[in-house]
Amino acid sequence: MKVPVAVIVLSLTVALGSVAVAADVQHGKALYETRCTSCHSIEYPAAGPAHKGLFGRKAGSSPGYTYSSALKDSKVVWSAETLDKWLSGPEAFIPGQKMYISIPDAAERADIIAYLALATKR
């Protein structure tokens, strides 16, 4: 998916809990492509679920992917805040899930989340 030039230049502010972090959508796209696409795609499930329609979706409910019971049984609905918690430590957030990658840097998480907010709209 190509991100419009206006979006590339734009810096978003993503509210992550009580802290607002200025996010760089273009950097988030680059991070997503290098860190996430070995398992995920926006459009299609692979080793991980597809991300299209991610925001507002219940965790463990995207069609075409076999989730862990832990994720399917969770009450999590994806938002900037829940994605921040998930990306900072998936196992700490939902014990028993299958994702083993985390993004420890808060600014990088904010950038990825800002990109996903734009790229995953239905």
Secondary structure by P-SEA (a helix, b strand, c coil): cccccccccbbbbbbcccccccccaaaaaaaaaccccccccccccccbbbcccccccccccccccccccccccccccccaaaaaaaaacccccccccccccccccaaaaaaaaaaaaccccc
